[in-house]
Amino acid sequence: MDAIQQSDAARPVLEGPDIARVLTRIAHEIVERAKGADDVVLLGIPTRGVFLARRLADKLQQITGRTIPVGSLDITMYRDDLRMRPARALARTEIPGDGIDGRLVVLVDDVLFSGRTIRAALDALGDLGRPRAVQLAVLVDRGHRELPIRADYVGKNLPTSLRETVKVQLAEEDGRDAVLLGVRATAPAGEQ
């Protein structure tokens, strides 16, 4: 996720009601594809992916009438940019009690960009067990993939330039729900 330049240039592309609506749609799509979601486990990628996974679990429970296992998957030590960025604090990995073996795991993240975070999540998941299948749900797909990774469930496709930034704000972390589109002061190194 990118930091947005402090200016009035950031504009909301999704607000709270829009986010709630797309999460409801994604929950219905999961139930349809999973034929009832009986073996679904949701794993959120910290930080905002965890909050989105919990919200999706609530929506799935409303639809199916059953509790959907939800957890978190820290991918920090699986990232391929550890040497290039400052040290980061480790987040928690919490796997539901029944585990992930033989289950349909839906990874949940806020923004899909290069695909490198999801590659790291797949590596981390492989160390935890052997799911029957893995799917990906994201709130925003902004394009610019560097790896052959595609989301199964997308809240909003948001074509962007590399100079643009996408910032997801969620009430649990930021005090409000919004997706903001902004512009960097300069393009990141190697992306000019």
Contacts in CASP RR format, 6 or more apart in sequence:
PFRMAT RR
TARGET T0000
AUTHOR 0000-0000-0000
METHOD contacts of the structure
MODEL  1
MDAIQQSDAARPVLEGPDIARVLTRIAHEIVERAKGADDVVLLGIPTRGV
FLARRLADKLQQITGRTIPVGSLDITMYRDDLRMRPARALARTEIPGDGI
DGRLVVLVDDVLFSGRTIRAALDALGDLGRPRAVQLAVLVDRGHRELPIR
ADYVGKNLPTSLRETVKVQLAEEDGRDAVLLGVRATAPAGEQ
1 48 0 8 1.000
1 110 0 8 1.000
1 111 0 8 1.000
1 166 0 8 1.000
1 167 0 8 1.000
1 168 0 8 1.000
2 165 0 8 1.000
2 166 0 8 1.000
2 167 0 8 1.000
2 184 0 8 1.000
3 165 0 8 1.000
3 167 0 8 1.000
4 10 0 8 1.000
4 165 0 8 1.000
4 167 0 8 1.000
4 180 0 8 1.000
4 182 0 8 1.000
5 165 0 8 1.000
5 182 0 8 1.000
5 183 0 8 1.000
5 184 0 8 1.000
5 185 0 8 1.000
7 183 0 8 1.000
9 182 0 8 1.000
9 183 0 8 1.000
10 165 0 8 1.000
10 167 0 8 1.000
10 180 0 8 1.000
10 181 0 8 1.000
10 182 0 8 1.000
11 180 0 8 1.000
11 181 0 8 1.000
11 182 0 8 1.000
12 178 0 8 1.000
12 179 0 8 1.000
12 180 0 8 1.000
12 181 0 8 1.000
13 156 0 8 1.000
13 158 0 8 1.000
13 179 0 8 1.000
13 180 0 8 1.000
13 181 0 8 1.000
14 22 0 8 1.000
14 139 0 8 1.000
14 140 0 8 1.000
14 156 0 8 1.000
14 178 0 8 1.000
14 179 0 8 1.000
15 177 0 8 1.000
15 178 0 8 1.000
16 176 0 8 1.000
16 177 0 8 1.000
16 178 0 8 1.000
18 156 0 8 1.000
18 179 0 8 1.000
19 139 0 8 1.000
19 170 0 8 1.000
19 177 0 8 1.000
19 178 0 8 1.000
19 179 0 8 1.000
20 177 0 8 1.000
22 139 0 8 1.000
22 155 0 8 1.000
22 156 0 8 1.000
23 52 0 8 1.000
23 55 0 8 1.000
23 56 0 8 1.000
23 59 0 8 1.000
23 139 0 8 1.000
23 155 0 8 1.000
24 59 0 8 1.000
25 155 0 8 1.000
26 56 0 8 1.000
26 59 0 8 1.000
26 137 0 8 1.000
26 153 0 8 1.000
26 154 0 8 1.000
26 155 0 8 1.000
27 56 0 8 1.000
27 59 0 8 1.000
27 60 0 8 1.000
27 62 0 8 1.000
27 63 0 8 1.000
28 63 0 8 1.000
29 153 0 8 1.000
30 37 0 8 1.000
30 40 0 8 1.000
30 56 0 8 1.000
30 60 0 8 1.000
30 106 0 8 1.000
30 135 0 8 1.000
30 137 0 8 1.000
30 153 0 8 1.000
31 37 0 8 1.000
31 60 0 8 1.000
31 63 0 8 1.000
31 64 0 8 1.000
33 135 0 8 1.000
33 152 0 8 1.000
34 40 0 8 1.000
34 104 0 8 1.000
36 64 0 8 1.000
37 60 0 8 1.000
37 63 0 8 1.000
37 64 0 8 1.000
37 66 0 8 1.000
37 68 0 8 1.000
38 66 0 8 1.000
39 102 0 8 1.000
39 103 0 8 1.000
39 104 0 8 1.000
39 132 0 8 1.000
40 60 0 8 1.000
40 68 0 8 1.000
40 69 0 8 1.000
40 103 0 8 1.000
40 104 0 8 1.000
40 106 0 8 1.000
41 68 0 8 1.000
41 69 0 8 1.000
41 70 0 8 1.000
41 71 0 8 1.000
41 96 0 8 1.000
41 98 0 8 1.000
41 99 0 8 1.000
41 100 0 8 1.000
41 103 0 8 1.000
41 104 0 8 1.000
41 105 0 8 1.000
41 106 0 8 1.000
41 131 0 8 1.000
42 53 0 8 1.000
42 56 0 8 1.000
42 57 0 8 1.000
42 60 0 8 1.000
42 68 0 8 1.000
42 69 0 8 1.000
42 70 0 8 1.000
42 71 0 8 1.000
42 105 0 8 1.000
42 106 0 8 1.000
42 108 0 8 1.000
43 53 0 8 1.000
43 70 0 8 1.000
43 71 0 8 1.000
43 72 0 8 1.000
43 73 0 8 1.000
43 95 0 8 1.000
43 100 0 8 1.000
43 105 0 8 1.000
43 106 0 8 1.000
43 107 0 8 1.000
43 108 0 8 1.000
43 121 0 8 1.000
43 125 0 8 1.000
44 50 0 8 1.000
44 52 0 8 1.000
44 53 0 8 1.000
44 70 0 8 1.000
44 71 0 8 1.000
44 72 0 8 1.000
44 73 0 8 1.000
44 107 0 8 1.000
44 108 0 8 1.000
44 109 0 8 1.000
45 72 0 8 1.000
45 73 0 8 1.000
45 75 0 8 1.000
45 107 0 8 1.000
45 108 0 8 1.000
45 109 0 8 1.000
45 117 0 8 1.000
45 121 0 8 1.000
46 72 0 8 1.000
46 73 0 8 1.000
46 74 0 8 1.000
46 91 0 8 1.000
46 92 0 8 1.000
47 91 0 8 1.000
47 173 0 8 1.000
48 109 0 8 1.000
48 110 0 8 1.000
48 139 0 8 1.000
48 168 0 8 1.000
48 170 0 8 1.000
48 173 0 8 1.000
49 108 0 8 1.000
49 109 0 8 1.000
49 110 0 8 1.000
50 71 0 8 1.000
50 72 0 8 1.000
50 108 0 8 1.000
51 170 0 8 1.000
51 172 0 8 1.000
51 173 0 8 1.000
52 108 0 8 1.000
52 109 0 8 1.000
52 110 0 8 1.000
52 137 0 8 1.000
52 139 0 8 1.000
52 170 0 8 1.000
53 70 0 8 1.000
53 71 0 8 1.000
53 72 0 8 1.000
53 106 0 8 1.000
53 108 0 8 1.000
54 70 0 8 1.000
56 68 0 8 1.000
56 70 0 8 1.000
56 106 0 8 1.000
56 108 0 8 1.000
56 137 0 8 1.000
57 67 0 8 1.000
57 68 0 8 1.000
57 69 0 8 1.000
57 70 0 8 1.000
60 68 0 8 1.000
61 67 0 8 1.000
61 68 0 8 1.000
69 96 0 8 1.000
69 97 0 8 1.000
69 98 0 8 1.000
69 99 0 8 1.000
70 96 0 8 1.000
71 94 0 8 1.000
71 95 0 8 1.000
71 96 0 8 1.000
72 91 0 8 1.000
72 92 0 8 1.000
72 93 0 8 1.000
72 94 0 8 1.000
73 93 0 8 1.000
73 107 0 8 1.000
73 121 0 8 1.000
73 124 0 8 1.000
73 125 0 8 1.000
73 128 0 8 1.000
74 90 0 8 1.000
74 91 0 8 1.000
74 92 0 8 1.000
74 93 0 8 1.000
74 124 0 8 1.000
75 117 0 8 1.000
75 120 0 8 1.000
75 121 0 8 1.000
75 123 0 8 1.000
75 124 0 8 1.000
76 82 0 8 1.000
76 88 0 8 1.000
76 89 0 8 1.000
76 90 0 8 1.000
76 91 0 8 1.000
77 90 0 8 1.000
77 124 0 8 1.000
78 120 0 8 1.000
78 121 0 8 1.000
78 123 0 8 1.000
78 124 0 8 1.000
79 116 0 8 1.000
79 117 0 8 1.000
79 120 0 8 1.000
80 116 0 8 1.000
80 119 0 8 1.000
80 120 0 8 1.000
81 116 0 8 1.000
93 124 0 8 1.000
93 128 0 8 1.000
95 128 0 8 1.000
99 128 0 8 1.000
99 129 0 8 1.000
100 125 0 8 1.000
100 128 0 8 1.000
100 129 0 8 1.000
100 130 0 8 1.000
100 131 0 8 1.000
101 129 0 8 1.000
101 130 0 8 1.000
101 131 0 8 1.000
102 130 0 8 1.000
102 131 0 8 1.000
102 132 0 8 1.000
103 131 0 8 1.000
103 132 0 8 1.000
104 131 0 8 1.000
104 132 0 8 1.000
104 133 0 8 1.000
104 134 0 8 1.000
104 135 0 8 1.000
105 125 0 8 1.000
105 131 0 8 1.000
105 133 0 8 1.000
105 134 0 8 1.000
105 135 0 8 1.000
106 134 0 8 1.000
106 135 0 8 1.000
106 136 0 8 1.000
106 137 0 8 1.000
106 152 0 8 1.000
106 153 0 8 1.000
107 118 0 8 1.000
107 121 0 8 1.000
107 125 0 8 1.000
107 134 0 8 1.000
107 135 0 8 1.000
107 136 0 8 1.000
107 137 0 8 1.000
108 136 0 8 1.000
108 137 0 8 1.000
108 138 0 8 1.000
109 117 0 8 1.000
109 118 0 8 1.000
109 121 0 8 1.000
109 136 0 8 1.000
109 137 0 8 1.000
109 138 0 8 1.000
109 139 0 8 1.000
110 138 0 8 1.000
110 139 0 8 1.000
110 140 0 8 1.000
110 168 0 8 1.000
110 170 0 8 1.000
111 138 0 8 1.000
111 139 0 8 1.000
111 140 0 8 1.000
111 141 0 8 1.000
111 142 0 8 1.000
111 166 0 8 1.000
111 168 0 8 1.000
112 118 0 8 1.000
112 136 0 8 1.000
112 138 0 8 1.000
112 140 0 8 1.000
112 141 0 8 1.000
112 142 0 8 1.000
112 143 0 8 1.000
112 149 0 8 1.000
112 151 0 8 1.000
112 154 0 8 1.000
113 142 0 8 1.000
113 143 0 8 1.000
113 144 0 8 1.000
113 145 0 8 1.000
113 166 0 8 1.000
114 144 0 8 1.000
114 145 0 8 1.000
114 146 0 8 1.000
114 147 0 8 1.000
115 145 0 8 1.000
115 146 0 8 1.000
115 147 0 8 1.000
115 149 0 8 1.000
116 146 0 8 1.000
116 147 0 8 1.000
118 136 0 8 1.000
118 147 0 8 1.000
118 149 0 8 1.000
119 147 0 8 1.000
119 149 0 8 1.000
122 134 0 8 1.000
125 131 0 8 1.000
125 134 0 8 1.000
135 152 0 8 1.000
135 153 0 8 1.000
136 149 0 8 1.000
136 150 0 8 1.000
136 151 0 8 1.000
136 152 0 8 1.000
136 153 0 8 1.000
137 151 0 8 1.000
137 152 0 8 1.000
137 153 0 8 1.000
137 154 0 8 1.000
138 151 0 8 1.000
138 153 0 8 1.000
138 154 0 8 1.000
138 155 0 8 1.000
139 155 0 8 1.000
139 156 0 8 1.000
139 168 0 8 1.000
139 179 0 8 1.000
140 154 0 8 1.000
140 155 0 8 1.000
140 156 0 8 1.000
140 157 0 8 1.000
140 158 0 8 1.000
140 166 0 8 1.000
140 168 0 8 1.000
140 179 0 8 1.000
141 151 0 8 1.000
141 154 0 8 1.000
141 155 0 8 1.000
141 156 0 8 1.000
141 157 0 8 1.000
141 158 0 8 1.000
142 158 0 8 1.000
142 159 0 8 1.000
142 160 0 8 1.000
142 164 0 8 1.000
142 166 0 8 1.000
143 157 0 8 1.000
143 159 0 8 1.000
143 160 0 8 1.000
144 160 0 8 1.000
144 162 0 8 1.000
156 179 0 8 1.000
158 166 0 8 1.000
158 179 0 8 1.000
158 181 0 8 1.000
160 166 0 8 1.000
160 181 0 8 1.000
162 187 0 8 1.000
162 188 0 8 1.000
162 191 0 8 1.000
163 183 0 8 1.000
163 184 0 8 1.000
163 187 0 8 1.000
164 181 0 8 1.000
164 182 0 8 1.000
164 183 0 8 1.000
164 184 0 8 1.000
165 181 0 8 1.000
165 182 0 8 1.000
165 183 0 8 1.000
165 184 0 8 1.000
166 179 0 8 1.000
166 180 0 8 1.000
166 181 0 8 1.000
166 182 0 8 1.000
167 179 0 8 1.000
167 180 0 8 1.000
167 182 0 8 1.000
168 178 0 8 1.000
168 179 0 8 1.000
168 180 0 8 1.000
169 175 0 8 1.000
169 176 0 8 1.000
169 177 0 8 1.000
169 178 0 8 1.000
169 179 0 8 1.000
169 180 0 8 1.000
170 177 0 8 1.000
171 177 0 8 1.000
END
